[in-house]
Amino acid sequence: MSDRVAIIGVGWSGYRPITPELSYKELMYEAALRAYNDAGVDPRRDIESFVTVAEDFHEGTSIFDEYTPDQLGAVLKPMHTISGDGLHGLATAFMLVKTGQFSIVAVEGHSKASNILSMPGVVAYAQDPVLNRPLRINTHFIAGMEMNRYLVDSDTTQQQCAQVVVKNKRNALDNPSAPYGAKLTLEDVLSGPPLSWPLGVRETAEHADGAIVLVIASEEKALALSDRPIWILGCGWSNDSPGLENRDWGQAHYVKGAAQLAYRQAGINSPFQAIDFAEVDDLYAYKELQTLEALGIFGHGEAGQVTEEGLTHKDGSLPVNVSGGSLGMGNLLDANGLARALEVVLQLRGNAGSRQLEDVNIGLAQSWRGVPTASGAVAIFGN
Amino acid sequence: MSMRKVAVIGAGMTKFVRRAQETGKELSWQATHMALESCELTMDDIEAVCLGTAPDAFDGVHMNGEYLSDGAGAWRKPYMRSYVGGGTGVFVPIQGWYHVASGMFDLVLVVAEEKMSSYFPHAQGAFLTIFDHTTERPLKPNLLWIFALEMNRYMQTYGISKEDIAQVAVKNKRNAADHPSALLGDADITVEDVLNSEVLAWPVNRLDVSPVSDGAVALVLAAEHVAKRLTDKPVWIEGVGWNLDTAYWTNRDLAYPRYVEYAARMAYDMAGIKEPRKQINIVEPYDPFDYKELHHLEGLLLADRGQAPQMVVDGITQRDGDMPVCPSGGLLGVGNPIAAAGLMKVAEIFWQLRGEAGARQVPGQPKRGLAQAWGDLMQVGTVVIMGR
């Protein structure tokens, strides 16, 4: 077993609503090239294993893993695909290095959402075909029901959820990679069109295209190759019930399970004290609040209030989604978790430009796989 | 730093059938339940779950891994689905291996499920969308056609006859007659039966190819200290390997599966195997087509190039031969629910090494076995070596 595992290279490309001039392969290639240059590695010579995260229906290709190796420099190498979020892929690379069998592993995630002509239909096909699909429930309707249950359970208000939108879209204006930045007032958000009450259109992340590649290394390689490795202090992931009929709608148990696993490895008992900033799921604005509570960073029903008070703002004591989150950067499908992790790495390196946070040493990234799943992952990083 | 040792301590499998009445979730649960019973554990003991299943298009379920998760016992547990096309069945125990070898978990459940019969009218339709959307899909290729190209290339390169290749189908379907879960076991099948079956895409006849099937298989993996506490017959995962070649399959020589060789070399290195032909006692290479068993024996360096057919003719690969190959009956005999079929091969090695294979038991108390799978566009090799 290897001791510590670090991220030694990051690369990304896209982050735009549409990328008509690039195929998914070209997006992946650009991101990979930048990550390999950033790490100072040659994929054919140095990288020993590769992991992609992808889902067939998002790609419009069955057995999509066929099309992963060429543009990553992974031909005739140990490469595999995880049908999960980017943070699941990162956890996989973490485990591969921890076995001692591999010292450098690359992880890739991408979205070419603009290629999908029938997104609502595709996403609806994720519902249980026997018990849920015959009800013909729209994906956002499920999110609206969950939001309503969360608001009731936690005494959170629609205003507090809207505050998340104001904050994240404002943060996104400082992020050149975020296409959905905006200067909105609380009233702008609340007066927007409803999507599935109490959920509004402006509280829902729009899709974007993009690709992200991270290069992961063992402690020995990281110290040899990088003068600013970002250490992976812990990784966790968990699933709750995939069926709509038998899950706890108010609380995100998949977040709790993942966080417990990651905190245990990182030796964190009091997350609010230990963590300097977080990048968490905000595919819907209420998710940020629900997730922060499930992470144990705030108590049940507290996240909305502390958001109103500005605690999670860029200059607050625990900034959340300084990147703009998915509301600002777009829903990148299976790459969402890698987008969150990338921001944590950039902040910890001091490379976050005009949105750079002062004195940050430990950051947390979290992701969710979207409706109808109850599946997500957590990773904790330190510099 | 020495790598953590990982053992297989339990296995279970459903029957492989043409049309299961159960949903994919239920099949997963059945296999999981049997695997846990075999080592007297319950889901409460399991720390993480790894799942393998092939294209979502079969089930028509987007994010099929999420859908199957509770059937595979992953409720409120760390759970991930890995995916390398047809190679998935032998990859998913590799995924379980790195879950344990990394030190993250001590007891991991590995499940492979496939339900191909949901696809109407025939699961082959799901394969129409595996081809490159720009260069290949407009030609409307079919999976059987491209494998027929590969078989033809293999035959032409080495001057191999269809009669010799058909002997693989005969051996495996006869072996499968002894497997209680088999779909196509036939103790009386002959080479003539194979050669006289209808031509699907020359040189592939119907009995050269494995059937569309439904089924599930599960294994329980344990870290060394836990395995020794739970069983006195652990089967150790000694080596793993996987390798993915370019998507541009039209640019490579189809006569030899180089990616299988690379995967095998990785596994041999890890297992410290210098002379595989002497050190591997039983082999379960991937045999969705009869020629593939031969092709893979060569890629695994267990036969010289073009010489694998002679091993079959000489009876070396029979269950009582010097190197039994597919004593389970393989995909040709037991059936081919894609991911589950690969994991069935790993389970077979587990049962053979423990002496629990019943009527299929290979004589001579084998010490070490190898399972291998293959998939994507004739592109990926996955290898697991186990010993006791």
Contacts between the chains, C-beta under 8 A, distances in Angstrom:
chain1	res1	chain2	res2	distance
A	1	B	1	5.8
A	1	B	3	7.3
A	1	B	4	6.3
A	1	B	101	7.9
A	1	B	102	7.0
A	1	B	103	4.8
A	2	B	1	6.6
A	55	B	56	7.2
A	55	B	62	6.9
A	55	B	63	5.8
A	56	B	55	5.8
A	56	B	56	4.6
A	56	B	57	6.7
A	57	B	56	5.8
A	57	B	62	4.1
A	57	B	63	7.5
A	60	B	129	7.4
A	60	B	133	7.1
A	61	B	129	6.1
A	61	B	130	6.7
A	61	B	133	6.7
A	62	B	55	4.1
A	62	B	56	7.4
A	62	B	57	4.7
A	62	B	126	5.7
A	62	B	127	6.9
A	62	B	129	4.5
A	62	B	130	4.7
A	63	B	54	7.1
A	63	B	55	5.4
A	63	B	85	4.3
A	63	B	130	4.6
A	63	B	375	7.4
A	63	B	376	5.9
A	65	B	83	5.5
A	65	B	84	5.6
A	65	B	85	6.0
A	65	B	244	7.5
A	65	B	376	6.5
A	65	B	380	7.7
A	66	B	85	6.5
A	66	B	130	6.5
A	66	B	247	5.0
A	66	B	376	4.3
A	66	B	377	5.1
A	66	B	379	6.2
A	67	B	132	7.4
A	67	B	247	4.9
A	68	B	244	7.4
A	68	B	247	7.9
A	69	B	244	5.0
A	69	B	245	7.3
A	69	B	246	6.2
A	69	B	247	6.9
A	70	B	246	5.4
A	70	B	247	5.7
A	70	B	248	7.0
A	74	B	244	6.7
A	75	B	244	7.5
A	75	B	245	6.2
A	75	B	246	4.7
A	76	B	243	6.1
A	76	B	244	7.4
A	76	B	245	5.6
A	76	B	246	7.8
A	76	B	258	7.1
A	76	B	259	6.3
A	76	B	262	5.8
A	77	B	243	6.7
A	77	B	244	6.8
A	78	B	241	7.3
A	78	B	242	4.9
A	78	B	243	5.9
A	78	B	244	7.5
A	78	B	263	7.7
A	78	B	266	6.7
A	79	B	242	7.7
A	79	B	243	7.9
A	79	B	244	4.2
A	80	B	82	5.8
A	80	B	83	7.0
A	80	B	84	5.0
A	80	B	91	6.1
A	80	B	95	7.9
A	80	B	242	6.3
A	80	B	244	7.4
A	81	B	82	7.1
A	81	B	83	4.5
A	81	B	84	6.6
A	82	B	80	5.8
A	82	B	81	7.0
A	82	B	82	5.7
A	82	B	83	7.0
A	83	B	63	7.1
A	83	B	64	7.6
A	83	B	65	4.7
A	83	B	81	4.4
A	83	B	82	7.5
A	83	B	83	5.2
A	84	B	65	7.4
A	84	B	80	5.5
A	84	B	81	6.6
A	88	B	80	5.4
A	91	B	80	7.6
A	92	B	80	6.9
A	92	B	82	7.9
A	92	B	95	8.0
A	92	B	98	7.7
A	94	B	102	7.5
A	95	B	98	4.8
A	95	B	99	6.2
A	95	B	102	3.9
A	95	B	104	5.8
A	96	B	98	5.7
A	96	B	102	7.5
A	98	B	101	7.9
A	98	B	102	3.6
A	98	B	103	5.9
A	98	B	104	6.9
A	99	B	3	6.1
A	99	B	4	7.5
A	99	B	97	7.9
A	99	B	98	5.3
A	99	B	101	4.2
A	99	B	102	5.0
A	100	B	1	5.2
A	100	B	2	7.9
A	100	B	3	5.0
A	100	B	101	7.8
A	101	B	3	6.8
A	101	B	98	7.8
A	101	B	101	7.5
A	101	B	270	7.0
A	122	B	62	5.9
A	123	B	62	6.8
A	125	B	60	6.8
A	125	B	61	6.4
A	125	B	62	3.9
A	126	B	61	6.9
A	126	B	62	4.1
A	126	B	63	4.5
A	126	B	66	6.7
A	126	B	67	7.1
A	128	B	67	6.2
A	129	B	59	7.5
A	129	B	60	6.6
A	129	B	61	5.9
A	129	B	67	7.9
A	130	B	23	6.3
A	236	B	78	6.9
A	237	B	78	5.1
A	237	B	79	7.3
A	237	B	80	6.8
A	238	B	76	6.5
A	238	B	77	6.6
A	238	B	78	5.6
A	238	B	79	7.3
A	239	B	66	7.3
A	239	B	69	4.8
A	239	B	70	7.8
A	239	B	74	5.0
A	239	B	75	7.0
A	239	B	76	7.1
A	239	B	77	6.6
A	239	B	78	7.8
A	239	B	79	4.4
A	240	B	75	7.1
A	240	B	76	6.0
A	241	B	70	5.7
A	241	B	75	6.0
A	242	B	66	5.1
A	242	B	67	5.5
A	242	B	68	7.9
A	242	B	69	5.2
A	242	B	70	5.8
A	243	B	70	7.0
A	253	B	76	6.1
A	254	B	76	8.0
A	257	B	76	5.6
A	257	B	77	7.3
A	257	B	78	7.2
A	258	B	78	7.6
A	261	B	78	6.3
A	369	B	63	6.9
A	369	B	66	6.5
A	372	B	66	8.0
A	373	B	63	6.4
A	373	B	66	4.5
A	375	B	66	5.5
A	375	B	69	7.2
A	375	B	79	7.3
